[in-house]
Amino acid sequence: MSPPAGLEAALSAFEDPAAKARDLLRLHRSWAHTRQVPEQVRGVVARSWQRQAPGADRVSAPISDHDVDERRVRSRLLESVVPLLKERLLPLATEAGNELIISDDEGYPLWMFGPRPVRRQSDGLGFVEGARWRESDVGTNSLGTAMEELRPVQIFGPEHAREDQHAWVCTSAPILDRRARMPLGVVTLSGAFRTAHPHTLMLVTMAAGEAVRQLAGEHARQLRRVARASESFTAEGRFVIVDDHGWVARAEGYGIGERVWVPGSLRAGSVWVPEIGHVTAEPVAGGWLLREDASVASLELARRPTARLLVTSAGATIEIALTERHADLVELLVRYPLGLDAHALMGALAGATTPVTVRAEMSRLRRKLGGLLESRPYRLTVPATVRD
């Protein structure tokens, strides 16, 4: 069985690991001597080597046990899938003489399991809990390279940048957090290069995917809990209830998708949310209530020094950055407050070719302006001016 499409194992099931290592060592020495990556190097490794200078004997000093504990506390979501990853991978890892490592979103190994002989050897490399192993710390390695590539990676023998890692094969896959759409951590299997097998890449990838699905299931249950907790809530006008990352638990009066953009530092009070518009944010159990704020007083289009729309409400002004094309469209809508359809906009807009292209631009503009812009015809919903 070969790895799924898109995955690139370091060697095939029929290759001799020792012979493969000798061939790679020649390529590594060529890179170290000339600083040029040989053409025969695999793409994922070539990109990694190009991100660094050869020959640096990097060592990552571990953080304190206290700091490791703090990182584990901060990584509660990642910790919730550690039992699953152990169940899926540790028996196979132990049988193959490999170790299992689970690192956080910054590349710090926080949980390490496996046979003692392998653990002692990796300790000698400085591959220990709390020692960050990004590419910038120790060069090419599967953990760090998987974080750079945001994809499963297998690094074999002399594909590692550091020579003291040339006797190892490491296979890693990122665990992507659906909530923030960012890496939550990385799961890795590591051992002597003679244990290398393309199946390992598939197994690690499948385990990481199962962890992601478990986290997604818990997230869906959390959204349902937020929705149930807000069932008694009623309000005049439109509102949306979201979690901290903008995933929608409940919406009344808005035709929106499963997620809206919210500021990373969302606080109670007035805020601008694309796709919704100007809202008042209030904390609720497990998330936020975004209530339509109908108090928007005015809009002002400014073209210099950069194009932007100034939204003034309740004495506060919010700036929305615009492209020059979007600023042209807004200026036309200011001049024609009753609105224009796509054909009329095309006729008035320099460089517009078809109504389809105009509609596409207006769709992108509406994602920025939310309730400030309506369609059929396209028009601004509040008074607007253009700054001289």
VOTIKOL-835588 format. One record per atom (N, C-alpha, C): residue in three letters; x, y, z. Coordinates in steps of 0.1 Angstrom, whole numbers, plus 5000, padded with zeros to 4 digits. Each point is the difference from the previous one (the first is absolute). Layout:
BEGIN
ALAXYZ ...
This chain:
BEGIN
MET500949885000 MET499150125000 MET500950125000 SER499750104991 SER500850124999 SER499350115008 PRO500750115004 PRO499450115006 PRO498950064992 PRO499050075006 PRO499050074992 PRO500650114991 ALA499250034990 ALA500550114991 ALA500350125007 GLY501250074997 GLY500450125006 GLY501049985011 LEU500149875005 LEU501049975010 LEU501349944993 GLU501150035005 GLU501349964993 GLU500949935011 ALA500049875000 ALA500849935009 ALA501550024996 ALA500949985010 ALA501450034998 ALA500749894992 LEU499449885000 LEU500649884992 LEU498849904998 SER500249924990 SER499049904997 SER500249885008 ALA499049915000 ALA500149885008 ALA501149914995 PHE500550014988 PHE501049914994 PHE501450065000 GLU500250125005 GLU501350065001 GLU500749955012 ASP501349994998 ASP500949965012 ASP500350135008 PRO499750005012 PRO500250135008 PRO501550045001 ALA500949905001 ALA501450035001 ALA500550064987 ALA499649944988 ALA500450064987 ALA499450134998 LYS498850025004 LYS499350134999 LYS500850105008 ALA500449975012 ALA500750095009 ALA501350044993 ARG500749914994 ARG501350034994 ARG499850104988 ASP499049984992 ASP499750094989 ASP499650145005 LEU499250005011 LEU499650135005 LEU501250085007 LEU500949925006 LEU501250065006 LEU500850084990 ARG500149944988 ARG500850074989 ARG499350134997 LEU498750004999 LEU499250124997 LEU500250115011 HIS499949955013 HIS500150095011 HIS501450065000 ARG501149924998 ARG501350065000 ARG500250104988 SER499449974989 SER500050104989 SER499450135004 TRP498849995006 TRP499350125005 TRP500950085010 ALA500649925010 ALA500850075010 ALA501250064994 HIS500649954989 HIS501250054994 HIS499750124991 THR498949994992 THR499850104989 THR498950105004 ARG499249965011 ARG498850085004 ARG499050004989 GLN500149914990 GLN499049994990 GLN499349865002 VAL498650014999 VAL499349875002 VAL500049924987 PRO500549885001 PRO500049914988 PRO498649984994 GLU499949984987 GLU498749984994 GLU499449875004 GLN500849905005 GLN499449875003 GLN499350005014 VAL500150115007 VAL499450005013 VAL498550014999 ARG499249935008 ARG498650015000 ARG499550145002 GLY498950034994 GLY499550145001 GLY499850055013 VAL499449935009 VAL499750055014 VAL501350025007 VAL501049924998 VAL501350015006 VAL500850124994 ALA499950014987 ALA500750114993 ALA499550135005 ARG498750025002 ARG499450125005 ARG500550035014 SER500149905008 SER500550015013 SER501450055001 TRP500949934992 TRP501450034999 TRP500250154995 GLN499150044991 GLN500150144995 GLN499750105010 ARG499249965010 ARG499650105011 ARG501150025010 GLN501249944999 GLN501050005010 GLN501450004994 ALA501050025008 ALA501449994995 ALA500549875005 PRO500849924992 PRO500549875005 PRO501150025010 GLY500349895007 GLY501150005009 GLY499850065014 ALA498950065003 ALA499850065013 ALA499749895010 ASP500749995011 ASP499949895010 ASP499050065010 ARG498750004997 ARG499150065009 ARG499649905011 VAL499850065012 VAL499549925012 VAL498950095006 SER498949935003 SER498950085007 SER500049965015 ALA500250105008 ALA500049985014 ALA498549995005 PRO499749905009 PRO498749985004 PRO499650115010 ILE498750035000 ILE499450095010 ILE499949925014 SER499650075010 SER499949945013 SER498849915001 ASP500049915010 ASP498849915002 ASP498850085003 HIS500250115007 HIS498850095003 HIS499450064987 ASP500950044991 ASP499550054988 ASP499349894991 VAL500649885000 VAL499349894993 VAL498649985006 ASP499950005013 ASP498749985006 ASP499050114996 GLU500550124999 GLU499150114996 GLU499649994986 ARG500949954991 ARG499649984986 ARG499049884999 ARG500149905008 ARG499049905000 ARG498650055004 VAL500050095010 VAL498750065005 VAL499450084988 ARG500950084993 ARG499650084989 ARG499549914988 SER500549885000 SER499749914988 SER498949905004 ARG498950055006 ARG499049905005 ARG499349934988 LEU499850074989 LEU499449934989 LEU500949894994 LEU501350034999 LEU501049904996 LEU500049885009 GLU500050035013 GLU500149905010 GLU498849905000 SER498850064995 SER498949914999 SER500149894990 VAL500950014990 VAL500249904990 VAL501249915003 VAL500750035010 VAL501249925003 VAL499649855003 PRO499049975008 PRO499649865001 PRO499749934987 LEU499350074991 LEU499749944987 LEU501349974992 LEU500950105000 LEU501349984992 LEU500849895006 LYS500049995014 LYS500849895006 LYS499349864996 GLU498750005001 GLU499349874996 GLU500349964986 ARG500050104991 ARG500249964985 ARG501549974997 LEU500950075006 LEU501450004995 LEU501049945009 LEU499850005013 LEU501049965010 LEU500349854999 PRO499049914999 PRO500449864998 PRO500849974988 LEU499650064989 LEU500849984987 LEU501450065002 ALA500150125006 ALA501350065002 ALA500949925008 THR499549955011 THR500849925009 THR500549874993 GLU499149944993 GLU500349874992 GLU501150034990 ALA500050124994 ALA501050034990 ALA501250075005 GLY500150025014 GLY501250075006 GLY499950154997 ASN498850055000 ASN499950154998 ASN499450065013 GLU500150135000 GLU499450085011 GLU498950094994 LEU499150035009 LEU498850094996 LEU500250135007 ILE499950114992 ILE500250135005 ILE498850094996 ILE499450075010 ILE499050104997 ILE500450135004 SER500150094991 SER500550145002 SER498950104998 ASP500250125006 ASP499050105000 ASP500150094987 ASP499250114999 ASP500050084988 ASP501250084998 GLU501050005009 GLU501250074998 GLU501249914998 GLY499749875000 GLY501149904998 GLY500749955012 TYR499450025012 TYR500549945012 TYR499549865003 PRO500849905000 PRO499549875004 PRO499550005015 LEU498749965002 LEU499450015013 LEU499749865006 TRP499949904991 TRP499749865004 TRP500949914991 MET500849925007 MET500949904993 MET499949875006 PHE499749904991 PHE499849865005 PHE500949914991 GLY500349885005 GLY500749904992 GLY501049925008 PRO500749904993 PRO500949925007 PRO501250085006 ARG500549955011 ARG501150085007 ARG501250014992 PRO500549894992 PRO501250024992 PRO499950114990 VAL498850014994 VAL499850114990 VAL499950135007 ARG499450015011 ARG499950135007 ARG501450055005 ARG500849905004 ARG501450055004 ARG500850054988 GLN499849944989 GLN500750054988 GLN499550134996 SER498750025000 SER499550144996 SER500450105010 ASP500049965013 ASP500550095010 ASP501450064997 GLY500849904995 GLY501450044996 GLY500150114989 LEU498950004992 LEU499950104989 LEU499450145005 GLY499550005013 GLY499450115005 GLY498550014996 PHE499549884995 PHE498649994996 PHE499249965013 VAL499750105008 VAL499449975013 VAL498850095002 GLU499149975010 GLU498950085003 GLU500550155003 GLY499350094993 GLY500350145002 GLY501150064992 ALA500749924991 ALA501050064991 ALA499450024987 ARG499850134996 ARG499350034987 ARG500849954988 TRP499349934991 TRP500649944988 TRP499450054987 ARG499950144999 ARG499750054987 ARG501250004991 GLU499850024987 GLU501150004991 GLU501050115004 SER499550115005 SER500950115004 SER500949965012 ASP499649905008 ASP500749965012 ASP501049894997 VAL499649904992 VAL500949884998 VAL500149964986 GLY499650084990 GLY500149974986 GLY498949904996 THR500249944988 THR499049914995 THR499749885009 ASN498849995004 ASN499549885007 ASN498549994998 SER499449885001 SER498649994996 SER499150085008 LEU500250025013 LEU499150085008 LEU500050154995 GLY501250054999 GLY500150144996 GLY499650024985 THR500349914992 THR499750014986 THR498549994997 ALA499449915008 ALA498549984999 ALA499350135004 MET500650075010 MET499450135004 MET500250114989 GLU501149994993 GLU500250104990 GLU499249974988 GLU499849874996 GLU499349964988 GLU498549995003 LEU499649995013 LEU498649975003 LEU499449884994 ARG500849895000 ARG499749884993 ARG500849895007 PRO499649874998 PRO500849895006 PRO501349994992 VAL501049975008 VAL501449994995 VAL500749885006 GLN500849944991 GLN500949895005 GLN501550044996 ILE500950015010 ILE501450044997 ILE500849885004 PHE500949964990 PHE500849875002 PHE501450035000 GLY500749955010 GLY501550005001 GLY500650134997 PRO500950014989 PRO500750124997 PRO499250114994 GLU498749984999 GLU499150114996 GLU499950105012 HIS500349965012 HIS500150095012 HIS501250094997 ALA499850135005 ALA501150094998 ALA501249975009 ARG499749965012 ARG501149985010 ARG500549854998 GLU501349995000 GLU500649874997 GLU499749905012 ASP499950055012 ASP499749915011 ASP498649944999 GLN499250044991 GLN498649944998 GLN500049914988 HIS501149984994 HIS500049924987 HIS499749855002 ALA500149965012 ALA499649865003 ALA498549985003 TRP499250104998 TRP498650005004 TRP499150024988 VAL498849945002 VAL498950044991 VAL498850055009 CYS499450114996 CYS499050065007 CYS498850034991 THR498849985005 THR498850024992 THR499050085009 SER499550114994 SER499250095008 SER498850054991 ALA498950035008 ALA498850064993 ALA499550105009 PRO499650124995 PRO499450115008 PRO498649965003 ILE499650055012 ILE498649985005 ILE499450144998 LEU499150024991 LEU499450134997 LEU498750025008 ASP500050125006 ASP498850045009 ASP499050064991 ARG498849934999 ARG498950054991 ARG499650145005 ARG500050025013 ARG499450125006 ARG500850134995 ALA501349995002 ALA500850124995 ALA500649984987 ARG499949884994 ARG500649974987 ARG501550025001 MET500649965011 MET501450015001 MET500549865006 PRO501449974999 PRO500549885006 PRO499950005015 LEU499449905005 LEU499949985015 LEU501249945005 GLY500749924992 GLY501249925004 GLY500449914989 VAL501049915004 VAL500549914990 VAL500249865007 VAL499749904993 VAL500249865005 VAL501249944992 THR500949935007 THR501249954994 THR500449865004 LEU500449924991 LEU500749875003 LEU501450014996 SER500949965009 SER501450024997 SER500849875005 GLY501049964991 GLY500849895004 GLY501249984991 ALA500749895001 ALA501249974991 ALA499549994986 PHE500950054991 PHE499650014986 PHE499749864994 ARG500649895006 ARG499749874995 ARG498649965002 THR499250075008 THR498649975003 THR499150074990 ALA500650084991 ALA499250084991 ALA499149914991 HIS498750054998 HIS499149934992 HIS499050114995 PRO499649994987 PRO499050104995 PRO498749995007 HIS499649885006 HIS498749995007 HIS500050095012 THR501150035006 THR500150095012 THR499450134996 LEU500350064989 LEU499450134996 LEU498549994999 MET499549894995 MET498549994999 MET499449985014 LEU500649935008 LEU499549975014 LEU499950135008 VAL501150084999 VAL500150125008 VAL498950104994 THR499950014987 THR499050094994 THR498649965004 MET499749875000 MET498749955003 MET499750035015 ALA501049985009 ALA499850035014 ALA499750155002 ALA500850094994 ALA499850145001 ALA498650044995 GLY499649944989 GLY498750034994 GLY498949965010 GLU500149885007 GLU499049965009 GLU500050095012 ALA501150055004 ALA500150105011 ALA499250134996 VAL500250044988 VAL499350124995 VAL498549985000 ARG499649884995 ARG498549975000 ARG499550005014 GLN500749945010 GLN499650005014 GLN499850155005 LEU501050084997 LEU499950145004 LEU498850074993 ALA499849974988 ALA498950064992 ALA498649965006 GLY499949875004 GLY498849965006 GLY499750065014 GLU501150025008 GLU499850075012 GLU499650154998 HIS500650064990 HIS499750144996 HIS498550014997 ALA499549904991 ALA498650014997 ALA499149985012 ARG500449925009 ARG499249985012 ARG500050135009 GLN501250065000 GLN500150135007 GLN499150114994 LEU499950004987 LEU499150104994 LEU498649975003 ARG499649875000 ARG498649975004 ARG499750045014 ARG501049985009 ARG499850055014 ARG499850155001 VAL500850074992 VAL499850155000 VAL498650034995 ALA499649934989 ALA498750034994 ALA498949975010 ARG500149895007 ARG499049965010 ARG499950105012 ALA501250055004 ALA500150095011 ALA499350144996 SER499950024987 SER499550134996 SER498649994995 GLU499349885002 GLU498749984995 GLU499050105006 SER500250045012 SER499050095007 SER500350144996 PHE501050034992 PHE500450144997 PHE499150044988 THR499450125002 THR499250064990 THR500450154999 ALA500050054988 ALA500550144999 ALA499350064988 GLU499850135001 GLU499450074988 GLU501250024990 GLY499649984987 GLY501050014990 GLY500849874998 ARG501050014992 ARG500849884996 ARG501249985010 PHE500449885001 PHE501149975008 PHE500649864996 VAL501349995004 VAL500849874998 VAL500749975012 ILE500049875004 ILE500749955011 ILE501249914995 VAL501250045004 VAL501249934995 VAL500949955012 ASP500949914997 ASP501049975010 ASP501250104998 ASP501149985008 ASP501150105000 ASP500750014986 HIS499849904992 HIS500750014986 HIS499050034989 GLY498850045004 GLY499050054990 GLY499249894993 TRP500049875005 TRP499249904995 TRP498650025005 VAL499049994991 VAL498650045003 VAL499349895008 ALA499550035012 ALA499249905007 ALA498550034997 ARG499650124998 ARG498650044997 ARG500050134993 ALA499050024991 ALA499950124993 ALA498550034998 GLU499650125002 GLU498650044998 GLU500050134991 GLY499449984988 GLY499950124991 GLY501250024991 TYR501049925001 TYR501250014991 TYR500149874991 GLY500350024987 GLY500349894992 GLY501549994998 ILE500749935010 ILE501449995000 ILE500549865000 GLY501349984998 GLY500549865000 GLY500349955014 GLU500849895001 GLU500349945012 GLU501050085009 ARG500650104994 ARG501050075008 ARG500150154995 VAL500150095009 VAL500350144996 VAL501350045007 TRP500650114994 TRP501250055005 TRP499750085012 VAL500749985011 VAL500050095012 VAL501450035004 PRO500250125006 PRO501350045005 PRO500649905010 GLY501349974999 GLY500649915009 GLY499950045015 SER499950135002 SER499850055014 SER498650065002 LEU499049924997 LEU498650055001 LEU499750035014 ARG499450125002 ARG499650055013 ARG498650054999 ALA499350025011 ALA498750055001 ALA500050144994 GLY499050034992 GLY499850144995 GLY499850004985 SER500250114994 SER499850024986 SER501149944992 VAL499749934989 VAL501049944992 VAL499549984986 TRP500950004990 TRP499649984986 TRP500449864996 VAL499049934995 VAL500249864996 VAL499649984985 PRO500949974991 PRO499749984986 PRO498949904999 GLU499250014990 GLU498849914997 GLU498850035009 ILE500250075011 ILE498950035009 ILE499950155001 GLY501150075002 GLY499950155001 GLY500450055013 HIS499450115004 HIS500350065013 HIS499149935010 VAL500649955011 VAL499349925010 VAL500550055014 THR499249965010 THR500450015014 THR500349865005 ALA501249985005 ALA500449875005 ALA499749995015 GLU499449895004 GLU499749975014 GLU500449865003 PRO500849985011 PRO500449865003 PRO498849925005 VAL499949874995 VAL499049905005 VAL500749885003 ALA499349905006 ALA500749885004 ALA500649924988 GLY501349995000 GLY500749934989 GLY500250084988 GLY499750134999 GLY500250074988 GLY499650155001 TRP499550054989 TRP499650144999 TRP498750024993 LEU499350105005 LEU498850054993 LEU500450124992 LEU499749994987 LEU500350124991 LEU498650054996 ARG499650115006 ARG498750064997 ARG500150114990 GLU499150004990 GLU500050114990 GLU499950145007 ASP501050084996 ASP500050145005 ASP499550094989 ALA498850055001 ALA499450094990 ALA500350145002 SER501050035008 SER500350145003 SER501150064991 VAL500449934989 VAL501050054991 VAL499550134995 ALA500750115002 ALA499650134996 ALA500450044986 SER501249974996 SER500550054987 SER501249924995 LEU500250014987 LEU501249954993 LEU500750114994 GLU501449994999 GLU500850104993 GLU501149934992 LEU500050014987 LEU501149944992 LEU501150104999 ALA501249955004 ALA501350074999 ALA500849934989 ARG500650084991 ARG500949944990 ARG501550025002 ARG500350095009 ARG501450035003 ARG500350005015 PRO501249955004 PRO501149954992 PRO499749864994 THR499149925007 THR499649874995 THR498550005000 ALA499449924991 ALA498549995000 ALA499549935012 ARG499050065007 ARG499449945011 ARG498650065002 LEU499149925007 LEU498750055004 LEU499950025015 LEU499650125004 LEU499950035014 LEU498549995004 VAL499849905010 VAL498749975005 VAL499950075013 THR499150105002 THR499850075012 THR498749955007 SER500149975012 SER498849955008 SER500250035015 ALA499050075006 ALA500050035014 ALA501350065004 GLY500550104992 GLY501250075003 GLY501349934997 ALA500049874996 ALA501249934997 ALA500149984985 THR501249994995 THR500249994985 THR500949874998 ILE499649924991 ILE500749884996 ILE500450024985 GLU501349964997 GLU500550014987 GLU500049864993 ILE499550004988 ILE500049874992 ILE500950034988 ALA501149934998 ALA500950024989 ALA499349954987 LEU500250074989 LEU499449974987 LEU501149994990 THR499849924990 THR500850014988 THR499650124992 GLU500850044990 GLU499650114992 GLU498749974992 ARG499949884995 ARG498849964993 ARG498750005009 HIS500249965012 HIS498850005009 HIS499750155004 ALA501050085001 ALA499850145003 ALA499250074988 ASP500349964988 ASP499350054988 ASP498549965001 LEU499849875004 LEU498649965001 LEU499250075010 VAL500750025012 VAL499350075011 VAL499750144996 GLU501050064993 GLU499750144996 GLU498850014990 LEU499949904991 LEU498850014992 LEU498749985008 LEU500049925010 LEU498849985008 LEU499750125008 VAL501150085004 VAL499750125007 VAL499350104991 ARG500550004987 ARG499450104991 ARG498649964996 TYR499649875001 TYR498749954996 TYR499449935012 PRO499550085010 PRO499549945012 PRO498849904998 LEU499250014989 LEU498949914997 LEU500549874995 GLY501249994997 GLY500649874996 GLY500249984985 LEU500949914996 LEU500349964986 LEU500049854999 ASP499649954988 ASP500249864998 ASP501349974994 ALA500349874997 ALA501449974995 ALA500250064986 HIS499050014992 HIS500350064986 HIS500350155002 ALA499250075008 ALA500350145002 ALA501450025006 LEU500449925010 LEU501350015005 LEU501149984990 MET499749904991 MET501049974990 MET500250124990 GLY498950064997 GLY500150124991 GLY500750125006 ALA499950015013 ALA500650125007 ALA501449975005 LEU500449875000 LEU501349965006 LEU501149984990 ALA501050085000 ALA501149994991 ALA500749865001 GLY500149934988 GLY500749874999 GLY499149885003 ALA498850025003 ALA499149895003 ALA499649944986 THR500049865000 THR499849944987 THR498649934999 THR499649945010 THR498749934999 THR499250025014 PRO498749985000 PRO499350015012 PRO500449895010 VAL500549894995 VAL500549895009 VAL501250045008 THR500950084994 THR501250045007 THR499650115011 VAL499050084996 VAL499550105010 VAL499349935012 ARG499249904997 ARG499449935011 ARG501049935009 ALA501149954994 ALA501049935008 ALA500750105009 GLU500250124995 GLU500650115008 GLU499150045011 MET498750014997 MET499050055010 MET499949895011 SER500149874996 SER499949905010 SER501150015010 ARG501250024995 ARG501250025009 ARG499850125008 LEU499550114995 LEU499850125007 LEU498949985011 ARG499049934997 ARG499049975011 ARG500549925011 ARG501049914998 ARG500649935011 ARG500850095009 LYS500450124995 LYS500750105008 LYS499050095008 LEU498950034993 LEU499150115005 LEU498849945007 GLY499749874998 GLY498949945007 GLY498750074998 GLY499250045010 GLY498750064999 GLY500050144995 LEU501250064997 LEU500150144994 LEU499750004986 LEU500049884993 LEU499849994986 LEU498949904997 GLU499050044992 GLU499049914996 GLU500049984985 SER499349904995 SER500049984985 SER498650014995 ARG499949994986 ARG498750014993 ARG499250125003 PRO500450124997 PRO501350034994 PRO501150025011 TYR501250004996 TYR501150035010 TYR499950145005 ARG499950015013 ARG499950135007 ARG500550005014 LEU500550125005 LEU500450015013 LEU498850025009 THR500049955012 THR498850005009 THR500050125010 VAL501150085000 VAL500150115009 VAL500550124992 PRO499850125005 PRO500550124993 PRO501549994998 ALA500550054989 ALA501549994997 ALA500450124992 THR501350045003 THR500650114993 THR501449964995 VAL500650084991 VAL501449984996 VAL500850125005 ARG501149975007 ARG500950105005 ARG500750074989 ASP500150135000 ASP500850074990 ASP501549975002 
